[in-house]
Amino acid sequence: MLEELKEIVYEANMELPKRGLITYTWGNVSGFDKESGYFVIKPSGIDYDSMMPEDMVVMNLNGEKVEGKYKPSSDTPTHIELYKKYPDIGGIVHTHSSFATSWAQAGRDIPLYGTTHADYFYGEIPCVRSLTHDEINNEYEKNTGLAIIETLGKKGMNPLYTPGILCTNHGAFTWGKEPLEAVHNSVVLEEVAKMAYYTESINSNVKPAPKDIANKHFFRKHGENAYYGQN
């Protein structure tokens, strides 16, 4: 199972440059194996052009390396906190994609302006508060994960209904039931961030879409009464 997961996580990582979500090594993908309790993550600072499936690093939720010749991604502690908190998550992506990161650097939530957003995210895409001096200088990556959890909790958000978030002054994290779904959500987040930027550029007084639009478009694709697509 872990060898298969390495291949999946590798392929998911390779989607990031393919989809224009990263430059150089500015991103990572991980995938969680519920049976073993281990997860596989991209190695730190390895160039995508030379990376292979066998380069993926196997970790446990205590932050211990189980297998691999390289150090894991520096964002590994963030992934750990999310996997520990949310058992339904099976894949996590971190990127510094241009439009999503611009909203993160501005410290702004992305409002739900239309149906493209509503098809994948139920409501605004939140932006996490700035970390404190102590949080930055002591276990920064772990505290990033804890701040994400704090934000989702305070807003009462279901992580499967809000499969991504912005970290102020940093970038974006997305997740899904498996790694490729998490990558898909990362692509959607970047496109939604771009659309929201253009929308506000065209009309600075724009208001969020009505709640009825959010409900209709999200729940026709998600939940027990979903009817979008083929059975």
N, C-alpha and C positions, 0 to 999 in steps of 0.2 A: 504493500500500500504506500509506503513512504517513497519508494522509487517512482511509483506512478505520480505521487504528489509533487515530487521534485520536477518531473517533466511538465506537469500542469502549471506549477508556479513559474518555471522558466518561460513557458509559452506566454503566460500572463504578463510577465515582466517585459518580454519582447514586444508585446502590444503597445507599451507606453511610447517608445520612440516612433513606432509605426503610426500611431494615432496622433502624433504631434503633441503629446502631453509632457514630454521631458526634453531637456537639453543635457548632453553629456550624461552624468550619473545622478541627475537630480530627481530621483524617485525610487520607489521600491514596492514590491508586491509580496505578500505572504499568503500561505494557505494552511488551514488547521485540520488535523486529522483527529476526529473525536475518539476513535477507537484506541489510539495510543496515547492521546493527550499531548502529542508533539505538534509543532508547526514548522513549516519550511519557509525560509525567507531568503531574499537576495543577499549576497555578500556585500560588505561595505566597500564602496569606491571602485568596484570592478567595472571596466568598460563594457558596454553592451555588445560591442563588435566582437569581443573575444570570449564573452561569457557562454558557458555550456550548462546543461542540466545538472551535471555532476558537481558543479560549483556551488549549488544551492546549499544552504546551511540548515541543519535540523536542530531545533531548540526545544526545551521544555518550558513550562509556564513559570518555573523558578528562575528563568534567565540563564540556564546552564546549557552549554553546547553539547548536544548528543552526538552529532556527526558533522563532519565538514572540515576542509583544509583551510578555510578562510574565516575571518571574523564576520559575524553577522552585521547587517545594516545597523547603523548608529541609532536608527529609529525603533529598534527591536523592543525596548521597554514600553514604548507607546502601544505597539501591537499587542504586547503581553497584557496590558491593563484592559484593553478592549476585549480580547478573547476571554479573559477571566470574568469580566462583568456580563458579557452578552453571549450565552451559549449558542444562540441561533446564527451567529456570525461565523462563516467559514473561510472568508478571504478579506484581506485589507489592502488598500492601495494608498500610497502617499505620493503626491506630486507637487511641483511648483509651476503648474501650468499657468499661462500668462493672465487670463481673465479671472480665473478663480483666485489666484494669488493677489491680483490687484484689489479685489474686494476684501480679501483677508488683510492686506496691508492698510486698507482704508478703515479696517475695523468694523465693517458693515455686514449685517445679514443681507441675503439676497431675497428681496420680496418675490412673492408668487405673482407674476404679471400675466401669465397666460397658460394655455393648455399644454405646451411642451413641458414646462416645468411641472405642472400638475400630474402629468402622466407618470412621473417617477418619484417626485418628492411631495409629501403631503404637508403643504404649508411652506413657510419660509425656510431657507437654508441658513442655519444659525452660524454666527461667528462667536467663537470662544473669547472670553475676557483675556486681557493681557495677563501674563504670569507675573508674579511678584519677584522682587529681587532674590529672595531666598529660593523660590521655586526654580528660577533660572539657573542659579549657581549651585543647587543641590538636587541631583537627580532630575535634570531638565526634561529628558525624554519621558521618564515615568510621569512626571507632573503634567506634561502635555496630555498624556492619556487620561489622567485623573481629571483634568480641566474639561476635556471633551465629555467625560461621563457626567461631571457636575452640570454642564450646560444642558445636556439632554434631559437630565433629571429635573432640573429647575423648570424647564419648559414643558415637562410631561410628554416628551417625544418618544415614540416607539422607534428604535434604531432601524427596524426593517421598513418603516414608513418614511424615515428620514435617513437614507443610506449614505449620508455624507455631511461634512461639516468644514468650516473654515477656522483656521487658527490664526489669531491676530498676529501680524508681523511675520508670519511664517508661510503657510500654504494650505493645501487641502488634504483631507483624509476622506476616503470613501470605503465602503464595505459592502458585502453581500453574502449570500449563502455559500458561495464558492468563489475562488479567485477571479475567474473570468467574468462573473457577474459584478464583482467589485470593480474591475476595469471598465466594464460597460457603464457603471454608475459614475465613474470618473470622467469618461467621455461626455456623458450627459451633463454632469455638473459644469464642465468647462463650456459647453455650448450654451447652457442656461445662463451662466455668468456673462457670456458674451452678449446674448440677447438682452439681458437686463441692462447691461451698460449702454447698448445702443438705444434701448427703449427710453432710458432716462435722458440720453443725449437728444433724442427727438422731442420728447415732452418731459420737461423737468417737473411738471405737476402731475405726472401719472399716478394713479392709485392702484393698489393691488387688485387683482381679479376678484370677483364675488366669490364667497364661500361655496355657493352652489356649483360654480365651475370647478373649484378645487375638489369637491366631493365627487362630482360626476366623473371627471377624468381620472382621478386616482383610483376610485373604487370600481370603475369598469375594467381596470387592468389588474387589480389586487384584491385579495380577500375572497371569501366564500361565494360571493355573488358576482364575481368578475365574469364578463362575457366577451371581452376583446380577444381576437385571435381564434385559432382552431381548437376544438376540444381534443 
